[in-house]
Amino acid sequence: MAFPYMEREREILRERVKFGTRHQAPVSPPPLSPLRCPAQMMSSELLSPGWLQQLLLVLLKLTASCAGPTRPANGTACPTREPASYILVFTGHWSPQTFPKQYPLFRPPAQWSKLIAVTHSAQFRLWQEGALASAGVQSFAERGLTVGLMKEAREGRKRRAVGAMYRTAGIPTGIGHSSTELQLLPRNPLLSLMVRIIPSPDWFVGVDSLSLCKGGQWQEEVTVDLHPFDAGTDSGFTFSSPNYPTVPPENITQITSQNPNHPANSFFYPRLQELPPLATIRLLRQTRGSTHQNTLSNHILPHLNTPQRFSETPLDCEVSLWSSWGLCLGPCGKEGVRYRTRYILLRPSNSGTPCPELEEQAECSPAQCPKQH
């Protein structure tokens, strides 16, 4: 017995044989592969480390050529492309009228050492207030030797942190000036300098990391007043103190009218809020058409005994403590007199407070009188 659906299957089979076709099962499309990023589609040969390194080098060269010359990443480089030339003038104002206390008159008299200046970036410090003095700073502040400072500057130049180092001649008096010409590059726009105070234990004047670039441009003129600093390596209080090393060394500090707070200090002026400037530096930018000046000079300012811009500093009289009372002098049976004295430590000048009385007397009773029977 044939079923209807079987007859239908036979008819379909006859038609396929007649037209030369065979039954084929429906073919499903191949499964889709998951999406991949371009880096995953690249061959392993292209992803080799050598190929990536070459690609990075090419990209860096292209970036550098488009961005222009590179600048140091120290945050202090001057954006301008041109270097700058300056005339630096150091002027000393150290006079007996402005600084009368213990003013050195001989062996040796008041004078200035040679000036040491360095142009540099923020990656170098010649000296710094609040920090310990380097070996070069110590030898210069105590003895005026420049070998250590020059060695430290050469080390900084190897790191491209120092541009150049300059020196001027010393000044044989407290009032005078010296000058030199400086060249500053955009990558080293900072200026530091030191001048030793002679005589002194370890005192100097100077500037630390003064920037001559402001607002993206070189400054045309800069004037800075200089005050004394203590290198922290010698404990002397006066200009002529003997060598007395500070152990351990202390940080570099500014000397003021009340610091160190000791009457024996040569810069101790308790009546002053602040000390007058001991010296001044002036930097004047030179244009291409300006007249060439000597790169090293040393001149004493003529006919100038007192700095005109500063008033005379009053110096008060200083006296010693009272001595012990002397013996009671006088006849027996009557009131006697005894005395005590003191002496002048520092005479007044420039309308300072005059000295008080140096002798004092008081009544007393003689103690060596014979007893009456």
MOVEN-V626687 format. One record per residue. N is the residue number from 0. RES is the residue in three letters. OMEGA is omega in whole degrees, 0 to 359 (NA if undefined). Layout:
N|RES|OMEGA ; N|RES|OMEGA
This chain:
0|MET|182 ; 1|ALA|179 ; 2|PHE|184 ; 3|PRO|185 ; 4|TYR|178 ; 5|MET|177 ; 6|GLU|180 ; 7|ARG|178 ; 8|GLU|179 ; 9|ARG|180 ; 10|GLU|179 ; 11|ILE|180 ; 12|LEU|179 ; 13|ARG|181 ; 14|GLU|181 ; 15|ARG|178 ; 16|VAL|181 ; 17|LYS|182 ; 18|PHE|175 ; 19|GLY|178 ; 20|THR|178 ; 21|ARG|180 ; 22|HIS|178 ; 23|GLN|178 ; 24|ALA|179 ; 25|PRO|182 ; 26|VAL|179 ; 27|SER|180 ; 28|PRO|180 ; 29|PRO|180 ; 30|PRO|180 ; 31|LEU|176 ; 32|SER|180 ; 33|PRO|180 ; 34|LEU|179 ; 35|ARG|177 ; 36|CYS|182 ; 37|PRO|181 ; 38|ALA|179 ; 39|GLN|181 ; 40|MET|180 ; 41|MET|181 ; 42|SER|180 ; 43|SER|179 ; 44|GLU|181 ; 45|LEU|182 ; 46|LEU|179 ; 47|SER|182 ; 48|PRO|180 ; 49|GLY|180 ; 50|TRP|179 ; 51|LEU|180 ; 52|GLN|178 ; 53|GLN|179 ; 54|LEU|179 ; 55|LEU|179 ; 56|LEU|179 ; 57|VAL|180 ; 58|LEU|179 ; 59|LEU|179 ; 60|LYS|178 ; 61|LEU|179 ; 62|THR|181 ; 63|ALA|181 ; 64|SER|179 ; 65|CYS|185 ; 66|ALA|181 ; 67|GLY|183 ; 68|PRO|180 ; 69|THR|180 ; 70|ARG|181 ; 71|PRO|183 ; 72|ALA|179 ; 73|ASN|176 ; 74|GLY|182 ; 75|THR|182 ; 76|ALA|179 ; 77|CYS|184 ; 78|PRO|181 ; 79|THR|180 ; 80|ARG|186 ; 81|GLU|171 ; 82|PRO|181 ; 83|ALA|178 ; 84|SER|181 ; 85|TYR|166 ; 86|ILE|179 ; 87|LEU|179 ; 88|VAL|175 ; 89|PHE|180 ; 90|THR|177 ; 91|GLY|179 ; 92|HIS|186 ; 93|TRP|183 ; 94|SER|177 ; 95|PRO|176 ; 96|GLN|181 ; 97|THR|180 ; 98|PHE|187 ; 99|PRO|186 ; 100|LYS|177 ; 101|GLN|182 ; 102|TYR|184 ; 103|PRO|180 ; 104|LEU|181 ; 105|PHE|173 ; 106|ARG|345 ; 107|PRO|175 ; 108|PRO|179 ; 109|ALA|181 ; 110|GLN|181 ; 111|TRP|176 ; 112|SER|172 ; 113|LYS|179 ; 114|LEU|176 ; 115|ILE|181 ; 116|ALA|180 ; 117|VAL|170 ; 118|THR|189 ; 119|HIS|175 ; 120|SER|181 ; 121|ALA|180 ; 122|GLN|181 ; 123|PHE|174 ; 124|ARG|175 ; 125|LEU|174 ; 126|TRP|184 ; 127|GLN|176 ; 128|GLU|181 ; 129|GLY|178 ; 130|ALA|178 ; 131|LEU|177 ; 132|ALA|175 ; 133|SER|178 ; 134|ALA|179 ; 135|GLY|178 ; 136|VAL|180 ; 137|GLN|182 ; 138|SER|178 ; 139|PHE|183 ; 140|ALA|182 ; 141|GLU|187 ; 142|ARG|179 ; 143|GLY|180 ; 144|LEU|184 ; 145|THR|185 ; 146|VAL|182 ; 147|GLY|179 ; 148|LEU|180 ; 149|MET|178 ; 150|LYS|179 ; 151|GLU|178 ; 152|ALA|178 ; 153|ARG|177 ; 154|GLU|177 ; 155|GLY|179 ; 156|ARG|176 ; 157|LYS|178 ; 158|ARG|183 ; 159|ARG|178 ; 160|ALA|180 ; 161|VAL|178 ; 162|GLY|182 ; 163|ALA|179 ; 164|MET|184 ; 165|TYR|178 ; 166|ARG|170 ; 167|THR|178 ; 168|ALA|177 ; 169|GLY|180 ; 170|ILE|187 ; 171|PRO|177 ; 172|THR|180 ; 173|GLY|179 ; 174|ILE|181 ; 175|GLY|178 ; 176|HIS|174 ; 177|SER|185 ; 178|SER|175 ; 179|THR|179 ; 180|GLU|182 ; 181|LEU|172 ; 182|GLN|181 ; 183|LEU|176 ; 184|LEU|181 ; 185|PRO|182 ; 186|ARG|179 ; 187|ASN|186 ; 188|PRO|183 ; 189|LEU|180 ; 190|LEU|173 ; 191|SER|180 ; 192|LEU|178 ; 193|MET|171 ; 194|VAL|182 ; 195|ARG|174 ; 196|ILE|181 ; 197|ILE|357 ; 198|PRO|175 ; 199|SER|178 ; 200|PRO|180 ; 201|ASP|185 ; 202|TRP|180 ; 203|PHE|169 ; 204|VAL|180 ; 205|GLY|174 ; 206|VAL|181 ; 207|ASP|173 ; 208|SER|175 ; 209|LEU|181 ; 210|SER|177 ; 211|LEU|177 ; 212|CYS|182 ; 213|LYS|181 ; 214|GLY|179 ; 215|GLY|181 ; 216|GLN|175 ; 217|TRP|178 ; 218|GLN|183 ; 219|GLU|182 ; 220|GLU|180 ; 221|VAL|176 ; 222|THR|183 ; 223|VAL|173 ; 224|ASP|184 ; 225|LEU|179 ; 226|HIS|185 ; 227|PRO|176 ; 228|PHE|176 ; 229|ASP|183 ; 230|ALA|177 ; 231|GLY|182 ; 232|THR|178 ; 233|ASP|187 ; 234|SER|179 ; 235|GLY|182 ; 236|PHE|187 ; 237|THR|180 ; 238|PHE|186 ; 239|SER|180 ; 240|SER|175 ; 241|PRO|181 ; 242|ASN|180 ; 243|TYR|186 ; 244|PRO|175 ; 245|THR|182 ; 246|VAL|353 ; 247|PRO|180 ; 248|PRO|178 ; 249|GLU|181 ; 250|ASN|175 ; 251|ILE|181 ; 252|THR|176 ; 253|GLN|176 ; 254|ILE|180 ; 255|THR|181 ; 256|SER|181 ; 257|GLN|177 ; 258|ASN|5 ; 259|PRO|183 ; 260|ASN|181 ; 261|HIS|183 ; 262|PRO|182 ; 263|ALA|183 ; 264|ASN|185 ; 265|SER|179 ; 266|PHE|181 ; 267|PHE|178 ; 268|TYR|188 ; 269|PRO|180 ; 270|ARG|182 ; 271|LEU|173 ; 272|GLN|177 ; 273|GLU|180 ; 274|LEU|170 ; 275|PRO|177 ; 276|PRO|179 ; 277|LEU|179 ; 278|ALA|180 ; 279|THR|169 ; 280|ILE|178 ; 281|ARG|180 ; 282|LEU|182 ; 283|LEU|182 ; 284|ARG|181 ; 285|GLN|176 ; 286|THR|183 ; 287|ARG|182 ; 288|GLY|183 ; 289|SER|181 ; 290|THR|180 ; 291|HIS|178 ; 292|GLN|179 ; 293|ASN|180 ; 294|THR|178 ; 295|LEU|179 ; 296|SER|180 ; 297|ASN|185 ; 298|HIS|171 ; 299|ILE|181 ; 300|LEU|185 ; 301|PRO|173 ; 302|HIS|181 ; 303|LEU|180 ; 304|ASN|181 ; 305|THR|176 ; 306|PRO|187 ; 307|GLN|186 ; 308|ARG|182 ; 309|PHE|178 ; 310|SER|179 ; 311|GLU|181 ; 312|THR|178 ; 313|PRO|179 ; 314|LEU|182 ; 315|ASP|177 ; 316|CYS|175 ; 317|GLU|181 ; 318|VAL|180 ; 319|SER|174 ; 320|LEU|178 ; 321|TRP|173 ; 322|SER|175 ; 323|SER|178 ; 324|TRP|177 ; 325|GLY|179 ; 326|LEU|178 ; 327|CYS|183 ; 328|LEU|178 ; 329|GLY|180 ; 330|PRO|180 ; 331|CYS|179 ; 332|GLY|179 ; 333|LYS|178 ; 334|GLU|177 ; 335|GLY|181 ; 336|VAL|174 ; 337|ARG|187 ; 338|TYR|168 ; 339|ARG|187 ; 340|THR|171 ; 341|ARG|184 ; 342|TYR|184 ; 343|ILE|173 ; 344|LEU|183 ; 345|LEU|181 ; 346|ARG|182 ; 347|PRO|176 ; 348|SER|178 ; 349|ASN|177 ; 350|SER|176 ; 351|GLY|181 ; 352|THR|180 ; 353|PRO|182 ; 354|CYS|177 ; 355|PRO|178 ; 356|GLU|182 ; 357|LEU|180 ; 358|GLU|180 ; 359|GLU|180 ; 360|GLN|180 ; 361|ALA|179 ; 362|GLU|180 ; 363|CYS|176 ; 364|SER|180 ; 365|PRO|184 ; 366|ALA|185 ; 367|GLN|180 ; 368|CYS|178 ; 369|PRO|181 ; 370|LYS|179 ; 371|GLN|181 ; 372|HIS|NA
